[in-house]
Amino acid sequence: MKTLKIHLIRHGLTDGNLSGQYIGKTDLPLSPVGVNELKRLKDETDYPKVDRVYSSPMLRCRQTANILYPSKEAVLIDNMREIDFGVFEGKTANELEVYKEYADWAAGRITAAPGGEDNTDFAKRLCLGLNEIVRDMMANGAEHSAVIMHGGAIMMLLTACAVPRKSMVEWTCSAGSGYSILVTPSLYHSSGIVEVIDYV
């Protein structure tokens, strides 16, 4: 297996992002602001050239993939979906102050929003998704790929399996940006660890 380079890129802005809502399973499209910002970034930035493009199946990610890599048909990876925020879905932090569980969840004292996906399950799912991508790249002889996914998913995935080790909040990235990782055969097969080498 050759060393693989994978670029994890956050989707463009939605109206939910702009209003500060927790949007996970809700299948929002990109906002007009988000579309225009991605087009500006594409004009001003040299996005990595890739052999294959992968995407969360959520509409906002598929639209981002089409804007950034219009000549590539994105392979959809269901495990790269954003977390399900349960009863917090679609609400802002101000609206959630009435929930006694919100402060505990935001502070990390509980690992799931009521009715939502547990952080540990989310991390495991994302690692499975990354493994699907690695296997598909190997099967198709691809050495460079882009994965269009969600900000929270990038943060959780890198916290779970990347070096250098950082806290989750240190892996934040803006819309249309992300991180480049190397998947080195010996390290990945022995420990599931990947190396972050650059900011996209």
N, C-alpha and C positions, 0 to 999 in steps of 0.2 A: 504494500500500500504506500502510495506517495503521500507526502505532506499536503494537506488540503488547506486552502484559504477560503474562509467564509465571512461574508460581510452581513452583519445583523443590522437592519435598517428599520427605524420606526416609521410607521405610516404617517401621512399628512394629517393636518388638523381637521377635526369634526366640530359641529356646533356644540357637542357635549364637552369636548376639550376646552373650547372657548368660554363656556359657562361654568367650568369647574365641576362638572358632574363626574361621578364614578360610572364609567361606561365599560362594561365587560362583555356580557353576552348579547347586549343590544346591538343589532346590526346596522349601525348608522353609516351613511355615506360620508365622503369627504365634504366639508363645507366649501363654498366658493372661495373663501379666504385660504383654505387648505390647498385647494387645487392651484390657485395662483402662486402661492408660496412654493409649492413643489416645482412648478414650471420655472419660477425664478431661480431656484436652487439648481435645477438641471442646466439652465443656461449659463450660470455663473460658476458651477462646480464640475470637476471631472469625476463623475461617479465611477466606481471601479468597473472595469470591463470584466464580464463573467461568462462562463460557459453555460450555466444554468441558473434559473431564478425559481425560488420557492416562496410560498406565501401562506400565511394564515388564510383560512377560507372566508374570513369576515370581509364584507364589501369594502370597507375602508382600506384594507390591505391590498385587495385585488386591484382597486382603482389606483393605488400608489404604484404598484408593480407595473401597471399599464402605462403610467406617466413616465416613470424612471427608466423602464426597460421595454419600450413598445414593441421591439422586434423579437422578444422572447415570450413564449407562452409559459406562464407560471405554473409550477407543479404545486398543488394545494396539499398542505400538511395539516390535518385536523388537530393534531396535538400542539400546534403553535397558536391556538386560540388564546385570547385573553382570559383571565380568571373570571369566574362567576361571582359577582359581589352580593348575591343573595338579596336580602331586603334593603341593602344599601344601594343597589343598582339604580342608576338614573338620578340619584340625589347628590346634592352638594354637601360640603362639610357643615355649612350653617344649618341646613335642613336636618342633618343627622345628629345635631346636638341633643335632640330629644330622646335619642336611643341611649340607654345606659351602657350598652355593649360597645358603642362607637369609640369612646375614649380608650377602652381596653384594647380594642382591635387596632386602632391607630398607633397605640404605643407598643404593640407587639405582645401584649399580655395574653391575648387569645389569638389563635391562628386561623380563624375563619369568621367571616361575617355571618350572622344568623341566616341559615338557609343557603349559604354560599359554599364555595370550594375551599378546602383546607390548603394552606400554603404548602405543606409537605406534599400533598397530592399534586398540586400545581407544579411544583419543582420537578417531581418525578415524571409528570406528563411531558414537560418541556424537554427533559433529558431524553425521553423516548423519541420525541419529535426530532431532536438533533441527531440521534442515532439513525432514524429513518433517512434523514438528509445525507448523512455520511455514507450510508449503504447505497443510496441511489446515485450519489456522485461516483462512487467506486464502480458501480455497475455500468455507468455510462461514460466512464473515462474522463470525468470532469474534474478539474483541479481548482477552479475558482467559481464561487457561486455567491449569490445574494439571497438573503432571506428577509422578506418584508413581513414585519410582525409588530407587536404592540410594545409600548414603552415599558409597562409593568412586566411583560413577559421577558423582555431583554434583561431588565434588572434582576428578575428572579433566576433566569437561566445562568447568568454570569456569576451571581452570588453562589449558585449551587455547584458550578463546575469549572470556574475559570481561575487562572492565576494571571496577574497578582491577586491575592485575596483582598477583597474590599467589602465594606458593608453595602447593603442593598441600595441605599440612597446615593452612594458614590458612583453607581452605574446609571444614573439618570442621563437621558439624552433628549435633545429637542426633536421636533417633528422633521422627518426627512434626513435625520442623522443617525449615528449608531456607532458600532465598534467592529473592527476587523479581528478575526480570531484565526489562529493556526491550529489545525488538528494534526498533531504529530503521532504517527502510528504507535510507537512504543509507549508514549505517555498516555494516549487515549485508551489503548487496549488494556493497559495495566490498571488504570485508575479512573478513566472517564474524564480526565482533566484536559482542558484546552487552554491555549495561551492567548491573551488579548495583546495585540501588537500595535494597534493604531485606532484613531477616532475617525469615523467616516464623516 
